[in-house]
């Protein structure tokens, strides 16, 4: 009986919240409403790159529509997506709408999966209906959290690959500068030598800057800010020094590339050492288990188990 009362109250509260959200249109000014319309138009716009990179081609339009509705509701109430999640989405080439849509779908799946799995136990074994309810709530929260954790893990690996490409890009730019080319020509030529996703992102950024009348190093700095890649921001600052002061920083670019390679090597060695330690711990646990297996009969005989 108590469970029925709780479920009835939850459904009634959900209905009241839905009505409030439906009729709560806000009291924003004309400027804020225009900004909201511009943001909605930018979100619903098809975001295709200028070159071979199509960052959002694998995203479902239905998922993006769900995410756009959620994002609109969040922005209307002053909520913002954290900068870290935005940077991870930029690295992965995903839109905020797609991430929010996938989070909602994962939460819905986590909400109903425990109910479906535990329904036979409730029907045939007399299990309390409170257990599926609590597991459903935990599953919904877990689905949303796991989506963000998966995004963060994938972004770490992808950002590491991007830093490796930026190091090679530095060497290529330095070689082009040594050949007597200007900075824009050196950047464009260096970005044409590969069709990997990271180099395509760099080439796309440089091409977009040319069409928009923005300096390529400023566009690269914005890309580094968007993706949270400090090495790309340092490259933009160094290239701005070349263009504005005429300084010859070809050796500096080569030194930066060498420093990035050394840092990457140290990071690789650190990860390898951490995995070796984890393997050592696993071996020690296996040895302890084997010793317990050997000693248990003697101890059982002494204790009289």
ChimeraX attribute file (.defattr): number of C-alpha atoms within 10 A of each C-alpha:
attribute: neighborCount
match mode: 1-to-1
recipient: residues
	/A:1	5
	/A:2	8
	/A:3	12
	/A:4	11
	/A:5	10
	/A:6	12
	/A:7	13
	/A:8	12
	/A:9	12
	/A:10	12
	/A:11	12
	/A:12	12
	/A:13	12
	/A:14	12
	/A:15	12
	/A:16	12
	/A:17	11
	/A:18	12
	/A:19	11
	/A:20	11
	/A:21	12
	/A:22	9
	/A:23	8
	/A:24	11
	/A:25	11
	/A:26	10
	/A:27	8
	/A:28	11
	/A:29	9
	/A:30	9
	/A:31	9
	/A:32	12
	/A:33	14
	/A:34	12
	/A:35	12
	/A:36	16
	/A:37	13
	/A:38	12
	/A:39	14
	/A:40	15
	/A:41	11
	/A:42	11
	/A:43	19
	/A:44	14
	/A:45	9
	/A:46	10
	/A:47	13
	/A:48	12
	/A:49	16
	/A:50	14
	/A:51	13
	/A:52	14
	/A:53	19
	/A:54	15
	/A:55	17
	/A:56	17
	/A:57	13
	/A:58	9
	/A:59	15
	/A:60	12
	/A:61	15
	/A:62	11
	/A:63	18
	/A:64	21
	/A:65	17
	/A:66	18
	/A:67	24
	/A:68	22
	/A:69	14
	/A:70	16
	/A:71	20
	/A:72	18
	/A:73	14
	/A:74	13
	/A:75	13
	/A:76	17
	/A:77	11
	/A:78	8
	/A:79	11
	/A:80	10
	/A:81	12
	/A:82	8
	/A:83	12
	/A:84	13
	/A:85	18
	/A:86	18
	/A:87	21
	/A:88	23
	/A:89	21
	/A:90	18
	/A:91	25
	/A:92	20
	/A:93	18
	/A:94	18
	/A:95	20
	/A:96	19
	/A:97	23
	/A:98	23
	/A:99	23
	/A:100	24
	/A:101	24
	/A:102	22
	/A:103	22
	/A:104	20
	/A:105	19
	/A:106	20
	/A:107	24
	/A:108	18
	/A:109	16
	/A:110	21
	/A:111	23
	/A:112	17
	/A:113	17
	/A:114	20
	/A:115	19
	/A:116	12
	/A:117	11
	/A:118	16
	/A:119	15
	/A:120	12
	/A:121	14
	/A:122	16
	/A:123	11
	/A:124	8
	/A:125	9
	/A:126	9
	/A:127	14
	/A:128	12
	/A:129	16
	/A:130	15
	/A:131	13
	/A:132	23
	/A:133	18
	/A:134	14
	/A:135	18
	/A:136	22
	/A:137	17
	/A:138	15
	/A:139	23
	/A:140	23
	/A:141	17
	/A:142	15
	/A:143	22
	/A:144	20
	/A:145	15
	/A:146	14
	/A:147	18
	/A:148	17
	/A:149	13
	/A:150	10
	/A:151	18
	/A:152	18
	/A:153	11
	/A:154	15
	/A:155	21
	/A:156	14
	/A:157	12
	/A:158	17
	/A:159	19
	/A:160	14
	/A:161	14
	/A:162	22
	/A:163	19
	/A:164	16
	/A:165	18
	/A:166	21
	/A:167	22
	/A:168	18
	/A:169	22
	/A:170	25
	/A:171	20
	/A:172	21
	/A:173	26
	/A:174	24
	/A:175	18
	/A:176	20
	/A:177	19
	/A:178	14
	/A:179	10
	/A:180	10
	/A:181	15
	/A:182	14
	/A:183	20
	/A:184	18
	/A:185	14
	/A:186	19
	/A:187	24
	/A:188	19
	/A:189	15
	/A:190	22
	/A:191	22
	/A:192	12
	/A:193	13
	/A:194	13
	/A:195	13
	/A:196	12
	/A:197	18
	/A:198	21
	/A:199	21
	/A:200	21
	/A:201	25
	/A:202	25
	/A:203	27
	/A:204	19
	/A:205	22
	/A:206	23
	/A:207	19
	/A:208	18
	/A:209	17
	/A:210	15
	/A:211	8
	/A:212	10
	/A:213	9
	/A:214	13
	/A:215	17
	/A:216	24
	/A:217	26
	/A:218	19
	/A:219	21
	/A:220	24
	/A:221	22
	/A:222	16
	/A:223	21
	/A:224	20
	/A:225	14
	/A:226	17
	/A:227	24
	/A:228	19
	/A:229	19
	/A:230	13
	/A:231	19
	/A:232	24
	/A:233	20
	/A:234	17
	/A:235	23
	/A:236	22
	/A:237	15
	/A:238	19
	/A:239	27
	/A:240	19
	/A:241	15
	/A:242	16
	/A:243	15
	/A:244	8
	/A:245	9
	/A:246	10
	/A:247	12
	/A:248	15
	/A:249	15
	/A:250	20
	/A:251	13
	/A:252	13
	/A:253	23
	/A:254	19
	/A:255	15
	/A:256	19
	/A:257	24
	/A:258	16
	/A:259	13
	/A:260	19
	/A:261	16
	/A:262	12
	/A:263	12
	/A:264	17
	/A:265	12
	/A:266	12
	/A:267	13
	/A:268	12
	/A:269	12
	/A:270	12
	/A:271	12
	/A:272	12
	/A:273	12
	/A:274	12
	/A:275	12
	/A:276	12
	/A:277	12
	/A:278	12
	/A:279	12
	/A:280	12
	/A:281	12
	/A:282	12
	/A:283	12
	/A:284	12
	/A:285	12
	/A:286	12
	/A:287	12
	/A:288	12
	/A:289	12
	/A:290	12
	/A:291	11
	/A:292	12
	/A:293	10
	/A:294	11
	/A:295	11
	/A:296	12
	/A:297	12
	/A:298	10
	/A:299	12
	/A:300	10
	/A:301	9
	/A:302	9
	/A:303	8
	/A:304	7
	/A:305	7
